[in-house]
Amino acid sequence: MQIINRNQFQSFPYHLVDPSPWPILVSFSLLNLTIGAVMYMQGFAYGNYILSLGFSLTAFSMVLWFRDIITEGTYLGNHTTQVQKGLTLGVILFIISELFAFLSVFWAFFHSSLSPTVEIGGVWPPQGITPLDPFAIPLLNTILLLSSGAFVTYGHHALIQGDRRGAILGTLLTIILAILFTGLQYYEYSEAGFTITDSVYGTVFYASTGLHGIHVIVGTLFILVGFIRIVNYHLTDTHHQGHEAGILYWHFVDVVWLFLFIAVYYWGGN
């Protein structure tokens, strides 16, 4: 059966999106997720079940939503040059919003560290806190993350040049390094001698590195989707806007980690 796309009869390059149930479903799923998270952290009964339900609904609805977008761009040809420009602008604005999220965390860190209050002993790190060695796991993670950025760039350029093997290899190595980074971050948390409730140091440390860790996981999923699409011949040397957006996001994660390593691990731990 031939798929008839009504957009091919348009006299303009913009994509008129068909009615979709996913935006409203994602909205209610996120509301469920937020309520469940609050109930779980406050110790309410069944909070963990509501949290799990909200997470599952959010993941399920987003997967279906992204599936529709991939169908529109890959099989229906709705992502024209003008549409791709709009999507790229949206990704840039999204990354800027993420930048301000990290800015708020860095603001809290420097506000507390540059002028330590008497409640924490007037010193930074606070008395009783043994900071992590920046030249142990943090340095190794820095090498892993910067290497992953180099490999994803190699894979991107290979894709542009029509080198399918290089694109697959570079993207796959990026995913492996990202998983190693996340695993080492988890090990670091499990071995740390302080928790998020140990003074303002523990709060800003876990808030900053934890927020970055969440972004690493999300970025890994972005790159993984791009890898799967490369393997399935969805992407070409001129039409890979979704994968390119994931790469931009990954480079943003790389840059943020450099600031985290220098400020939180090295300067803030001495």
C-alpha positions in Angstrom: 0.0 0.0 0.0 1.4 3.4 -1.0 1.5 6.0 1.8 0.0 9.3 0.6 1.5 12.2 2.4 -0.6 15.3 2.2 2.4 17.5 2.8 3.7 16.7 -0.7 0.9 18.8 -2.2 1.8 21.9 -0.1 3.2 25.0 -1.7 5.3 25.8 1.4 8.2 24.0 3.0 6.8 23.8 6.6 5.5 20.6 8.2 1.9 20.7 9.4 1.9 18.1 12.2 -0.9 15.7 12.3 -3.0 15.5 15.5 -1.1 13.4 18.1 -2.0 12.1 21.5 1.6 12.0 22.7 2.0 15.6 24.0 -0.9 15.5 26.4 0.1 11.9 27.4 3.6 13.1 28.2 2.3 16.0 30.2 0.2 13.8 32.4 3.0 11.3 32.7 5.4 13.9 33.9 2.8 15.1 36.4 2.5 11.6 37.6 6.3 11.2 37.7 6.7 14.5 39.8 3.9 13.6 42.3 5.4 10.1 42.6 8.9 11.4 43.2 7.7 13.8 45.9 5.7 11.1 47.6 8.6 8.7 47.5 11.1 11.2 48.9 8.6 12.2 51.7 8.0 8.5 52.6 4.3 8.4 51.6 2.7 5.0 51.2 2.8 3.7 47.6 5.0 6.6 46.5 7.5 4.2 44.9 4.7 2.6 42.8 3.4 5.9 41.6 7.0 7.0 40.8 7.6 3.8 38.8 4.3 4.2 37.0 5.1 7.8 36.1 8.6 6.9 34.8 7.2 4.0 32.8 4.4 6.1 31.2 6.8 8.9 30.4 9.3 6.5 28.7 6.6 4.7 26.8 4.9 7.9 25.5 8.2 9.5 24.5 9.4 6.4 22.7 6.1 6.4 20.6 6.4 10.2 20.1 10.0 9.9 18.8 8.9 6.9 16.6 6.4 9.2 14.9 9.1 11.9 14.4 11.5 9.4 12.9 8.7 8.2 10.6 8.0 11.8 9.5 11.6 12.6 8.8 12.8 9.3 7.3 9.9 7.7 5.5 7.5 10.6 4.8 10.0 13.2 3.9 8.4 15.9 6.0 11.7 17.3 7.4 12.5 19.7 4.6 15.5 22.1 4.8 13.3 24.7 6.4 11.9 22.3 9.0 15.4 21.1 9.8 16.5 24.7 10.5 13.6 25.1 12.9 14.5 21.9 14.6 18.1 23.0 14.9 17.0 26.3 16.5 14.8 24.4 18.9 17.8 22.2 20.0 20.0 25.2 20.5 17.4 26.9 22.6 16.9 23.7 24.6 20.7 23.5 25.3 20.7 27.2 26.4 17.9 26.4 28.8 20.0 23.5 30.1 23.0 25.9 30.5 21.0 28.1 32.8 20.0 25.0 34.9 23.7 24.3 35.4 24.3 28.0 36.0 22.0 27.9 39.0 23.9 25.0 40.5 27.3 26.6 39.9 25.9 29.8 41.5 24.9 27.9 44.6 28.4 26.2 44.7 30.4 29.5 44.4 28.0 31.3 46.8 28.8 28.8 49.5 32.5 28.1 48.7 33.8 31.7 48.2 32.3 32.9 51.5 31.9 29.9 53.9 29.6 30.6 56.8 30.3 30.0 60.5 27.8 27.1 60.5 30.3 25.0 58.4 33.4 26.2 60.2 34.2 29.2 58.0 36.3 26.9 55.7 35.8 25.1 52.4 35.5 22.2 52.3 33.5 22.2 55.5 35.0 20.7 58.6 34.4 16.9 58.8 34.1 16.5 55.0 36.8 14.6 53.2 36.6 15.5 49.5 37.3 13.1 46.7 40.7 12.9 45.1 40.3 14.8 41.8 43.2 12.9 40.2 41.6 9.5 40.8 38.2 8.6 39.3 37.3 12.2 38.3 40.4 12.5 36.2 39.7 9.1 34.6 36.2 10.1 33.9 37.4 13.4 32.3 39.6 11.4 29.9 36.7 9.0 29.1 34.3 11.8 28.4 36.7 13.9 26.3 37.6 10.8 24.3 33.9 10.1 23.7 33.5 13.6 22.4 36.4 13.0 20.0 35.0 9.6 18.8 31.5 11.0 18.3 33.0 13.8 16.2 34.9 11.3 14.2 31.8 9.3 13.6 29.9 12.4 12.6 32.5 13.4 10.0 32.6 9.8 8.7 28.9 9.9 8.2 29.1 13.1 6.3 31.9 11.6 4.1 29.8 8.5 3.4 32.1 6.3 5.5 29.5 3.9 7.0 32.0 1.8 8.9 33.7 4.8 10.4 30.3 6.3 11.5 29.3 3.0 13.2 32.6 2.5 14.9 32.9 6.1 16.2 29.4 6.2 17.5 29.7 2.7 19.1 32.9 3.7 20.9 31.2 6.8 22.2 28.4 4.7 23.7 30.9 2.4 25.3 32.9 5.2 26.9 29.7 6.9 28.1 28.6 3.7 29.8 32.0 3.4 31.5 31.7 7.0 32.6 28.3 6.3 34.2 29.5 3.1 35.9 32.5 4.9 37.4 30.3 7.7 38.6 28.1 5.2 40.4 31.2 3.6 42.0 32.4 7.0 43.0 29.1 7.8 44.7 29.1 4.4 46.5 32.6 5.0 47.9 32.2 8.7 48.8 32.6 9.5 52.5 29.7 12.0 52.5 26.1 12.1 51.3 23.8 14.8 49.9 22.7 15.7 53.5 26.2 16.4 54.8 26.2 20.2 54.9 26.0 22.4 51.9 29.1 20.8 50.4 27.3 17.4 50.0 24.2 19.2 48.6 26.0 21.2 45.9 28.4 18.3 45.1 25.6 15.8 44.4 23.3 18.4 42.9 26.0 19.4 40.3 27.5 16.0 39.5 24.2 14.2 39.7 22.5 16.7 37.4 25.4 16.2 35.0 25.1 12.4 35.4 21.4 12.5 34.4 22.4 14.5 31.3 25.1 11.9 30.5 22.4 9.1 30.6 20.0 11.1 28.4 22.9 12.0 26.0 23.8 8.3 25.8 20.3 7.4 24.8 20.4 10.1 22.1 23.6 8.7 20.7 22.3 5.2 21.0 19.2 6.1 18.9 21.5 7.7 16.3 23.6 4.5 16.3 20.6 2.3 15.7 19.4 4.6 12.9 22.9 4.5 11.2 22.8 0.7 11.3 19.3 0.6 9.8 20.3 3.0 7.0 18.0 5.8 8.3 20.7 8.5 8.0 22.5 9.8 5.0 25.5 12.2 4.6 23.0 15.1 4.1 20.0 14.1 6.2 20.9 13.3 9.8 19.6 16.2 11.8 18.4 14.2 14.7 21.7 12.5 15.2 23.5 15.8 14.8 21.3 17.3 17.6 22.4 14.4 19.9 26.0 15.2 19.1 25.5 18.9 19.9 24.0 17.8 23.2 26.9 15.5 23.9 29.5 18.2 23.3 27.5 20.4 25.8 27.8 17.6 28.4 31.5 17.5 27.7 32.1 21.2 28.3 30.0 21.2 31.5 32.0 18.4 32.9 35.3 20.3 32.3 33.9 23.1 34.5 32.7 20.6 37.1 36.1 18.9 37.2 38.0 22.2 37.6 35.5 23.9 40.0 33.9 21.2 42.1 36.5 18.4 42.1 39.9 20.3 41.9 39.4 23.8 43.2 36.4 23.0 45.5 38.2 20.0 47.0 41.3 21.8 48.1 
